[in-house]
């Protein structure tokens, strides 16, 4: 069974993957028609399918109550937490994850590392 849920291109405008996501078959994207509302709620991206703000907190939005994934805050009690991600366009979400989750290990690409060190 394939589901097609259209993503809001206005919310994805910060991501290089936007065009790939919008053309992929089947397309599954949690944002759907709620993209603009997610931005208004302060969402900058997602962590574990939960939309988060710049401080790494899950935003109060109905789409986050429909997610079938572990809540990011549940990871904080892990003995060793590894945050692995990459792509310069994701640096704001990675920074938010660092703030909220305080992982013991961070794995990122060179571009993200440079932006994080520079504080951008």
N, C-alpha and C positions, 0 to 999 in steps of 0.2 A: 504494500500500500504506500503510495506517495502522497505527501501533503505539500501544498504550495501555499506559502504565506509570504506575501510581498513585503519586502523591507522598505523602510522609509529612506530614500536616497538622501534626504536632507540631514538625517541623523548620521548616516554613513559617510558624509562628505569628508570627514577627517581620515578616512581609511582608504588606502590604496586598493584594498580588497573589494571595495564597494561594487565596482563594475563586475568583478568575478562573481560575487554573491548574487547580484541582480540577474545574471545570465545563467547561473548554474541550474541544473535539472537533476533531481528534484531540489527545490529551494526550501530550506527550512531556516527560518530566522525569527527569533523571539520578538523582534521589534514590531513587526506588523504595522498597523496603522497608528500605534501608540508612540512612534518615534518623536514627533514634535512635543508630545506631552512629557516624554522622558527627559528631553532637553530642558523643558520648563521646570521639571522636578529637580534639576541639577545634575543629571547623569552625564558622565563624561565617557563612559564605556562600560564594559562588563567584566566581572570576575566570576568564574564558575556559573555563567548564565544569569547572574544577578547584576543588575545595573547599579553602579556605584558612583558616588560623587568624588570630588578632588581629594577628600580626606579618607577615601576608601570605605565610607559608610554606605550601606545599601540604602538607596533612595526609597522613600515612601511612595510607591506607585503600584497600581493593581497588577501590572505585568510581573512584578517580583513576587507576588503572592501565588502566581500560577506556575512558578518554576519548579521543576522536579530535579533538583540537584542539591548537593550539600551546600549549606549556607557558609559563606566565607568566614564568618565569625567562629564557626565550629572548628576551623583549622587552627585557631590560636592556641588550643590546648595540645597540639601535636608536639611530640618530643623534639623532632627535627622537622622544620618547615622549609621547603625549597620552593622558591619563586623562580620559574623559568618562563621567559617570554622574549620577544624580540620584535624589531621593526620600529624605526624612528617614530612612526605615527602612533605607536602605543605607549610612548614614554610617559604621558600623563597618567594613564591607567596603571602602569608599572609603579610610578611614584606613589600613587594612591595606595596600591597594594603594600608597598614598603612601609608607609605611614601606619596603616591599619593592622597589618598582619605581623610586622616585624620579623621577617623570616631570618633563619640562621644562615641560609645559603641563597645567593642571588646569581642567576645565570641569564645574561643578556648579551646582545651583540654589541659591537664596538660603538655604533652610532648611539644607542640608548645609553651605554655607559658614559660616553662623553657628555650627553645632555644631562644625565643625573649628576655627574660630578660638577658640571658648570652651573647647576641649579636652574636650568631652563625648563 
